[in-house]
Structures are given as structure tokens and as C-alpha cells.
């Protein structure tokens, strides 16, 4: 059982305040009976809930894949700078990005309200692979590649875990890492006497960026994508 106002917030009908107003304005019915009290408890799986005659289907967790554009920050805090949550039209409460991409990084960002899955994907213990498309100012030498594969030292003291490198051309590589240190890819490339000129995340665990999403666009994950991510949790 769950409070009706909480369920409606979750289902995207607005903030708690807005939802309470909706209930008081007699727009909401539970099993065909208009409800005017917001603290009423409902059975989210069996009760038939309608808002202005439209069925409300409750789902506890939601998952969106965003192709993050440059210029937005991976934060949930409202402020002068646009955040990744501002890229969504969804009014769901409690959404957050799973991990951070720099303001000038593009690509795959999972946005959800599933804290357990986020914890799994971000926990250093689980070594979840993340692949980045990395554009470089200077080509990598074979010595750099060996160091990246063995585990490179960044900023003269922090040792990275072994990464895998696929060289596409002198100025473009795919780099797969299992950690999420601050500015990690950029610092790894500096340690290779190069600089990142453009960075885009392509994968996170089993999740692969849907290349039909233009930057700034998003879509819900498919059932299969959710299943695969969750399978890796166990
Ligand atoms: N590494 C970086 O340097 N920046 C990102 O945004 C992600 C990984």
C-alpha cells in the first residue's frame, strides 16, 4: 500500500503540492470513487486509479537513456547552469544521473530513481566497464598504450586499473575503463602526453548508447536493457 499523493507524484502528475491540489479538485478516483483526501492509502498493484478519467499505471522505478549534450552539468541541483535533468520532460520526482560526465562530455548517461542499481553500477568493487570515444590532440605511442593497459599512473601518484585501448586512427581511440575517478580519461591522456579534444561515453556495463538519439535526446530503456543491467547486479 502507498499514499495516493505519493503514487501520483511518482507517476508524473507533479509535485506533492500540485498533486494534493489535483486530489482536492476531485480529479482523482480510486475504484470509480472520487477521492478528496491525499493521505488515503491505495494498493498500487490492484486498485484502479484514474486522473480525469485516465488510468494511472504505477511503476516504482523508471530508467532513461540520455545522450548528454555538452554544456549541461551532471547535477540534480537547480541553479543557473542547465542540468541533465533539465533535458527531460518527465516530471518524475527523485530522478538522478548515474555517475557524472563533465560539462563538456557527451554521450550515454543513465537517469533513474533506482538507487540500488545506481549503487551497483558506480561501486568500485564491481568494476563496471565504461567505454569512451576519445579524440586526441597527439597520437599515442605503443609505450603509452602498454602503460594504459597495465595501469597508468596519473598526476604522479594515482594508479589507474588496467584499461583497454582500441586505436581507430592517430587522433581517435576507444578507451574502456572500470573506474570513475575525477576527470579520469582526461588525466589518463595527459599522462600519455596528449589532450582530450572531445569526449563521448558509448557504454556503461551492458548499456550501449543508442546512436539514433541526437545529443540532448533521451528515451526510456527497453525491458531487455533493464533486465540485462539488473542481471549483472546479482
Ligand atoms: N573521464 C573524464 O575525464 N571526463 C568524463 O566526463 C568522463 C570520464
Boltz pocket constraint, residues with backbone or C-beta under 6 A from the ligand:
constraints:
  - pocket:
      binder: B
      contacts: [[A, 100], [A, 101], [A, 102], [A, 103], [A, 105], [A, 181], [A, 182], [A, 183], [A, 184], [A, 185], [A, 186], [A, 187], [A, 199]]
      max_distance: 6.0
